[in-house]
């Protein structure tokens, strides 16, 4: 399954350049709304590739945020997005 999220900004917004952790936390919060127990399991344990194995999978990945070059600029350690 693929989830495509689109934001329409009403005002200038800035986020840290290293925003992946915040996106991951948001995914877990969304999962918790529908099933808190599953969200906690996925966060704390995940699925093992082999029974008793050490490697776990979380079953989701995401790309970084994207915006038109004309609507974004770097400012220190943040990316500033304009509507």
N, CA, C and O atoms as a MOPAC input file, in Angstrom:
PM7 MOZYME 1SCF
protein

 N      0.84400 1    -1.16800 1     0.00000 1
 C      0.00000 1     0.00000 1     0.00000 1
 C      0.89400 1     1.23800 1     0.00000 1
 O      1.95000 1     1.25400 1     0.63200 1
 N      0.47100 1     2.24000 1    -0.69500 1
 C      1.20800 1     3.49000 1    -0.76500 1
 C      0.29600 1     4.60200 1    -0.27700 1
 O     -0.86700 1     4.69400 1    -0.67000 1
 N      0.83700 1     5.43200 1     0.57300 1
 C      0.10100 1     6.57500 1     1.09500 1
 C      0.79200 1     7.83400 1     0.61200 1
 O      1.98200 1     8.03200 1     0.85800 1
 N      0.05900 1     8.66900 1    -0.06200 1
 C      0.59900 1     9.92500 1    -0.58200 1
 C     -0.06700 1    11.04500 1     0.21000 1
 O     -1.29000 1    11.18700 1     0.18900 1
 N      0.73400 1    11.83100 1     0.90200 1
 C      0.20900 1    12.92300 1     1.72100 1
 C      0.62500 1    14.23900 1     1.09500 1
 O      1.79100 1    14.43800 1     0.75200 1
 N     -0.33300 1    15.13000 1     0.94900 1
 C     -0.05400 1    16.43900 1     0.36500 1
 C     -0.50000 1    17.51200 1     1.35500 1
 O     -1.61700 1    17.47600 1     1.87200 1
 N      0.39400 1    18.46300 1     1.60800 1
 C      0.09400 1    19.57300 1     2.49700 1
 C     -0.06400 1    20.84900 1     1.68000 1
 O      0.71500 1    21.10400 1     0.76200 1
 N     -1.04300 1    21.62700 1     2.00500 1
 C     -1.20800 1    22.95400 1     1.42300 1
 C     -0.96300 1    23.96600 1     2.52200 1
 O     -1.72800 1    24.06200 1     3.48100 1
 N      0.10200 1    24.71200 1     2.37100 1
 C      0.48400 1    25.66500 1     3.41200 1
 C     -0.30300 1    26.95800 1     3.29800 1
 O     -0.54400 1    27.46100 1     2.20100 1
 N     -0.69100 1    27.47800 1     4.42700 1
 C     -1.36900 1    28.77000 1     4.47200 1
 C     -0.42700 1    29.87300 1     4.93400 1
 O     -0.70400 1    31.05900 1     4.76100 1
 N      0.69300 1    29.46000 1     5.52400 1
 C      1.69200 1    30.42400 1     5.98400 1
 C      3.06900 1    29.78300 1     5.88100 1
 O      3.19100 1    28.56900 1     5.72000 1
 N      4.07900 1    30.59100 1     5.97400 1
 C      5.44500 1    30.08600 1     5.91300 1
 C      5.69500 1    29.12900 1     7.07400 1
 O      5.29300 1    29.39100 1     8.20800 1
 N      6.36300 1    28.01700 1     6.77700 1
 C      6.61500 1    26.98100 1     7.77100 1
 C      8.05100 1    26.51400 1     7.63600 1
 O      8.58000 1    26.41200 1     6.52900 1
 N      8.68400 1    26.23000 1     8.77400 1
 C     10.03900 1    25.68700 1     8.70300 1
 C     10.10800 1    24.38900 1     9.50100 1
 O      9.44100 1    24.22800 1    10.52300 1
 N     10.92900 1    23.47200 1     9.00800 1
 C     11.15100 1    22.19900 1     9.68300 1
 C     12.64300 1    21.91400 1     9.67900 1
 O     13.36600 1    22.43600 1     8.83100 1
 N     13.11800 1    21.09400 1    10.61200 1
 C     14.54100 1    20.73700 1    10.61500 1
 C     14.91900 1    19.99600 1     9.34400 1
 O     14.11000 1    19.24700 1     8.79600 1
 N     16.13400 1    20.19700 1     8.87600 1
 C     16.61800 1    19.45000 1     7.71400 1
 C     16.54800 1    17.95200 1     8.00200 1
 O     16.15500 1    17.16600 1     7.14000 1
 N     16.92900 1    17.56300 1     9.21100 1
 C     16.88300 1    16.16000 1     9.63200 1
 C     15.51400 1    15.88300 1    10.25800 1
 O     15.39200 1    15.81500 1    11.48100 1
 N     14.49000 1    15.72400 1     9.42300 1
 C     13.11100 1    15.59400 1     9.89100 1
 C     12.57900 1    14.15800 1     9.83900 1
 O     11.40700 1    13.93700 1    10.14400 1
 N     13.39600 1    13.19000 1     9.46500 1
 C     12.91200 1    11.82200 1     9.28900 1
 C     12.36100 1    11.22800 1    10.58800 1
 O     11.36400 1    10.50600 1    10.55600 1
 N     12.98600 1    11.51800 1    11.71400 1
 C     12.50800 1    10.97900 1    12.98900 1
 C     11.10600 1    11.50200 1    13.29900 1
 O     10.26300 1    10.75900 1    13.80200 1
 N     10.85900 1    12.76200 1    13.00300 1
 C      9.53600 1    13.34200 1    13.23500 1
 C      8.49200 1    12.68700 1    12.33200 1
 O      7.36800 1    12.44900 1    12.77400 1
 N      8.83700 1    12.39300 1    11.08300 1
 C      7.90800 1    11.70800 1    10.18500 1
 C      7.59600 1    10.29700 1    10.68700 1
 O      6.45100 1     9.85000 1    10.63700 1
 N      8.61800 1     9.61200 1    11.16700 1
 C      8.41600 1     8.26600 1    11.69800 1
 C      7.49300 1     8.30900 1    12.91500 1
 O      6.60200 1     7.46900 1    13.04300 1
 N      7.69400 1     9.26500 1    13.79500 1
 C      6.82900 1     9.40900 1    14.97100 1
 C      5.39200 1     9.67500 1    14.55300 1
 O      4.46000 1     9.16900 1    15.17800 1
 N      5.20700 1    10.45600 1    13.51400 1
 C      3.86800 1    10.75600 1    13.01300 1
 C      3.18000 1     9.49000 1    12.49500 1
 O      1.98700 1     9.29400 1    12.72900 1
 N      3.92000 1     8.64100 1    11.80000 1
 C      3.35500 1     7.37900 1    11.30300 1
 C      2.89400 1     6.52000 1    12.47800 1
 O      1.80100 1     5.95500 1    12.43900 1
 N      3.71400 1     6.41800 1    13.52100 1
 C      3.32300 1     5.63400 1    14.69600 1
 C      2.08600 1     6.22300 1    15.36900 1
 O      1.22100 1     5.47900 1    15.83000 1
 N      1.99600 1     7.54500 1    15.42900 1
 C      0.80200 1     8.16600 1    16.02600 1
 C     -0.44100 1     7.86100 1    15.20900 1
 O     -1.50200 1     7.59300 1    15.77400 1
 N     -0.32700 1     7.89700 1    13.88500 1
 C     -1.46600 1     7.55100 1    13.03400 1
 C     -1.88300 1     6.08900 1    13.23400 1
 O     -3.07400 1     5.78500 1    13.30600 1
 N     -0.90700 1     5.19500 1    13.32300 1
 C     -1.22400 1     3.79000 1    13.57000 1
 C     -1.90800 1     3.61200 1    14.91700 1
 O     -2.83500 1     2.81300 1    15.04300 1
 N     -1.45800 1     4.34800 1    15.92100 1
 C     -2.01700 1     4.21900 1    17.26800 1
 C     -3.47900 1     4.64500 1    17.32600 1
 O     -4.23800 1     4.14600 1    18.15700 1
 N     -3.87600 1     5.56200 1    16.45100 1
 C     -5.27400 1     5.98600 1    16.42400 1
 C     -6.18300 1     4.80600 1    16.09200 1
 O     -7.25700 1     4.66800 1    16.67800 1
 N     -5.76500 1     3.96000 1    15.16100 1
 C     -6.60000 1     2.82400 1    14.77500 1
 C     -6.33700 1     1.59300 1    15.64100 1
 O     -7.25300 1     0.81100 1    15.89600 1
 N     -5.08500 1     1.41300 1    16.09800 1
 C     -4.77300 1     0.22600 1    16.89200 1
 C     -3.51500 1     0.49900 1    17.72400 1
 O     -2.39300 1     0.29600 1    17.26100 1
 N     -3.72200 1     0.95400 1    18.93900 1
 C     -2.58600 1     1.32900 1    19.79000 1
 C     -1.68400 1     0.14700 1    20.11000 1
 O     -0.46300 1     0.29300 1    20.14800 1
 N     -2.27500 1    -1.02400 1    20.34200 1
 C     -1.48200 1    -2.21200 1    20.65700 1
 C     -0.55200 1    -2.58100 1    19.50200 1
 O      0.61500 1    -2.90600 1    19.71900 1
 N     -1.07200 1    -2.53000 1    18.27300 1
 C     -0.24900 1    -2.85100 1    17.10500 1
 C      0.85600 1    -1.81400 1    16.92300 1
 O      1.99100 1    -2.16500 1    16.60000 1
 N      0.53300 1    -0.55200 1    17.12600 1
 C      1.53400 1     0.50000 1    17.00700 1
 C      2.68000 1     0.28400 1    17.99300 1
 O      3.85000 1     0.42700 1    17.63700 1
 N      2.33900 1    -0.05900 1    19.22100 1
 C      3.37300 1    -0.31800 1    20.23900 1
 C      4.20600 1    -1.54300 1    19.87900 1
 O      5.42700 1    -1.53200 1    20.03500 1
 N      3.54900 1    -2.60400 1    19.39600 1
 C      4.27900 1    -3.80300 1    18.97700 1
 C      5.25800 1    -3.47600 1    17.86300 1
 O      6.42400 1    -3.86600 1    17.91500 1
 N      4.78400 1    -2.76500 1    16.86600 1
 C      5.62600 1    -2.43800 1    15.72200 1
 C      6.81000 1    -1.57900 1    16.15100 1
 O      7.93300 1    -1.79500 1    15.69700 1
 N      6.56300 1    -0.61400 1    17.01800 1
 C      7.63600 1     0.26800 1    17.49000 1
 C      8.63100 1    -0.48700 1    18.36400 1
 O      9.84200 1    -0.35600 1    18.18200 1
 N      8.12700 1    -1.27800 1    19.31300 1
 C      9.00000 1    -1.92200 1    20.29800 1
 C      9.66700 1    -3.19300 1    19.79100 1
 O     10.80900 1    -3.48000 1    20.14800 1
 N      8.95500 1    -3.96500 1    18.95200 1
 C      9.47800 1    -5.26600 1    18.53100 1
 C      9.65300 1    -5.38900 1    17.02800 1
 O     10.74200 1    -5.73100 1    16.56800 1
 N      8.62400 1    -5.12400 1    16.25800 1
 C      8.67300 1    -5.33400 1    14.82200 1
 C      8.56900 1    -6.81200 1    14.48900 1
 O      8.36800 1    -7.63900 1    15.37800 1
 N      8.70400 1    -7.14500 1    13.21800 1
 C      8.62300 1    -8.53000 1    12.76800 1
 C     10.02900 1    -9.05800 1    12.53400 1
 O     10.86600 1    -8.37800 1    11.94000 1
 N     10.28300 1   -10.26500 1    12.99900 1
 C     11.59900 1   -10.88900 1    12.84100 1
 C     11.65000 1   -11.64100 1    11.50600 1
 O     10.68800 1   -12.30100 1    11.11500 1
 N     12.78800 1   -11.52700 1    10.81700 1
 C     12.93900 1   -12.20600 1     9.53100 1
 C     12.99600 1   -13.72300 1     9.71100 1
 O     12.59100 1   -14.47200 1     8.82200 1
 N     13.50100 1   -14.17400 1    10.86400 1
 C     13.54200 1   -15.60000 1    11.20700 1
 C     13.11800 1   -15.71500 1    12.66300 1
 O     13.41900 1   -14.83100 1    13.46500 1
 N     12.42300 1   -16.79100 1    13.01400 1
 C     12.04900 1   -16.95200 1    14.43200 1
 C     13.28600 1   -16.90300 1    15.32400 1
 O     14.23700 1   -17.65400 1    15.11100 1
 N     13.27400 1   -16.04100 1    16.29600 1
 C     14.41300 1   -15.89500 1    17.19600 1
 C     15.55000 1   -15.08800 1    16.61600 1
 O     16.56200 1   -14.87700 1    17.28400 1
 N     15.40000 1   -14.62400 1    15.36200 1
 C     16.45800 1   -13.84400 1    14.72500 1
 C     16.56800 1   -12.44300 1    15.29900 1
 O     15.64900 1   -11.95500 1    15.95800 1
 N     17.67800 1   -11.81200 1    15.04800 1
 C     17.92100 1   -10.47800 1    15.59900 1
 C     17.38200 1    -9.36100 1    14.70800 1
 O     17.02300 1    -8.29400 1    15.20600 1
 N     17.32300 1    -9.59200 1    13.40800 1
 C     16.90000 1    -8.53700 1    12.48600 1
 C     15.38200 1    -8.38800 1    12.49400 1
 O     14.64700 1    -9.36800 1    12.37500 1
 N     14.92500 1    -7.13800 1    12.63700 1
 C     13.48600 1    -6.89600 1    12.62800 1
 C     13.13100 1    -5.92200 1    11.50800 1
 O     13.96200 1    -5.13300 1    11.05900 1
 N     11.87300 1    -6.00000 1    11.06900 1
 C     11.35400 1    -5.09600 1    10.04700 1
 C     10.15300 1    -4.36500 1    10.61200 1
 O      9.38300 1    -4.92800 1    11.39000 1
 N      9.99600 1    -3.11500 1    10.22000 1
 C      8.88000 1    -2.29600 1    10.68000 1
 C      7.77300 1    -2.20000 1     9.63000 1
 O      6.68500 1    -1.71200 1     9.93600 1
 N      8.02200 1    -2.64600 1     8.41800 1
 C      7.05300 1    -2.73000 1     7.33200 1
 C      6.60900 1    -1.38900 1     6.77600 1
 O      5.55000 1    -1.31000 1     6.15300 1
 N      7.37800 1    -0.33900 1     6.98100 1
 C      7.08200 1     0.90300 1     6.28300 1
 C      8.36900 1     1.67000 1     6.04600 1
 O      9.34900 1     1.52500 1     6.77700 1
 N      8.34100 1     2.47100 1     5.02900 1
 C      9.44200 1     3.36400 1     4.72900 1
 C      8.83100 1     4.61800 1     4.12400 1
 O      7.66000 1     4.61600 1     3.74300 1
 N      9.59600 1     5.66500 1     4.03300 1
 C      9.05600 1     6.89900 1     3.49100 1
 C     10.16700 1     7.70000 1     2.85100 1
 O     11.34500 1     7.54300 1     3.17100 1
 N      9.76300 1     8.55800 1     1.94300 1
 C     10.72600 1     9.45800 1     1.32100 1
 C     10.75900 1    10.74800 1     2.12400 1
 O      9.91200 1    10.97900 1     2.98700 1
 N     11.71800 1    11.56000 1     1.83800 1
 C     11.76000 1    12.87000 1     2.46800 1
 C     10.66100 1    13.76700 1     1.92200 1
 O     10.00600 1    13.43500 1     0.93300 1
 N     10.46900 1    14.87700 1     2.56000 1
 C      9.47300 1    15.82700 1     2.08700 1
 C      9.99300 1    16.51200 1     0.83300 1
 O     11.19300 1    16.74900 1     0.69200 1
 N      9.08600 1    16.82400 1    -0.06600 1
 C      9.47400 1    17.48300 1    -1.31100 1
 C      8.61300 1    18.71900 1    -1.53000 1
 O      7.44600 1    18.75700 1    -1.14100 1
 N      9.19800 1    19.70800 1    -2.14600 1
 C      8.46600 1    20.92500 1    -2.51100 1
 C      9.17100 1    21.55100 1    -3.70900 1
 O     10.35500 1    21.31100 1    -3.94400 1
 N      8.42700 1    22.35300 1    -4.45900 1
 C      9.03600 1    23.06600 1    -5.58200 1
 C     10.20300 1    23.90200 1    -5.06700 1
 O     10.13800 1    24.47100 1    -3.97800 1
 N     11.26500 1    23.96900 1    -5.85500 1
 C     12.43300 1    24.74700 1    -5.45400 1
 C     12.08700 1    26.21200 1    -5.21700 1
 O     12.72100 1    26.87900 1    -4.40100 1
 N     11.09100 1    26.70700 1    -5.92300 1
 C     10.70200 1    28.10600 1    -5.75800 1
 C      9.98300 1    28.34800 1    -4.42600 1
 O      9.81000 1    29.49500 1    -4.01400 1
 N      9.56900 1    27.28100 1    -3.76000 1
 C      8.82400 1    27.41800 1    -2.50200 1
 C      9.62500 1    27.00900 1    -1.28300 1
 O      9.07700 1    26.97600 1    -0.18100 1
 N     10.89800 1    26.69600 1    -1.43900 1
 C     11.70000 1    26.29200 1    -0.28100 1
 C     13.05900 1    26.96700 1    -0.30900 1
 O     13.58700 1    27.30000 1    -1.37000 1
 N     13.61100 1    27.16200 1     0.87800 1
 C     14.96300 1    27.70700 1     0.99500 1
 C     15.58300 1    27.20700 1     2.28700 1
 O     14.87300 1    26.91700 1     3.25000 1
 N     16.88800 1    27.10800 1     2.30900 1
 C     17.60500 1    26.71000 1     3.51200 1
 C     17.85400 1    27.93000 1     4.37100 1
 O     18.19600 1    29.00600 1     3.88000 1
 N     17.67500 1    27.73500 1     5.66900 1
 C     17.96000 1    28.79900 1     6.63100 1
 C     18.57900 1    28.11900 1     7.84500 1
 O     17.86800 1    27.58800 1     8.69800 1
 N     19.89900 1    28.13900 1     7.91600 1
 C     20.59500 1    27.44300 1     9.00000 1
 C     20.38700 1    25.94200 1     8.87300 1
 O     20.66900 1    25.35800 1     7.82700 1
 N     19.89000 1    25.30900 1     9.94800 1
 C     19.65300 1    23.85400 1     9.93500 1
 C     18.18900 1    23.52600 1     9.65400 1
 O     17.71500 1    22.44800 1    10.01300 1
 N     17.47400 1    24.44400 1     9.01600 1
 C     16.04700 1    24.25300 1     8.72900 1
 C     15.75100 1    24.49700 1     7.25500 1
 O     16.49700 1    25.18100 1     6.55300 1
 N     14.65500 1    23.92500 1     6.81500 1
 C     14.13400 1    24.19700 1     5.47800 1
 C     12.88200 1    25.03000 1     5.67200 1
 O     11.99300 1    24.64900 1     6.43400 1
 N     12.80400 1    26.15400 1     4.99600 1
 C     11.66000 1    27.04800 1     5.10200 1
 C     10.80900 1    26.87100 1     3.84700 1
 O     11.29600 1    27.00500 1     2.72500 1
 N      9.52900 1    26.56700 1     4.06100 1
 C      8.58400 1    26.36700 1     2.96500 1
 C      7.61900 1    27.54800 1     2.93400 1
 O      7.11200 1    27.97200 1     3.97200 1
 N      7.37300 1    28.07000 1     1.74900 1
 C      6.43800 1    29.19600 1     1.56300 1
 C      5.20000 1    28.69800 1     0.83100 1
 O      5.29200 1    27.79400 1     0.00100 1
 N      4.03400 1    29.28300 1     1.13400 1
 C      2.81800 1    28.88300 1     0.43200 1
 C      2.84900 1    29.27500 1    -1.03600 1
 O      1.89500 1    29.00700 1    -1.76700 1

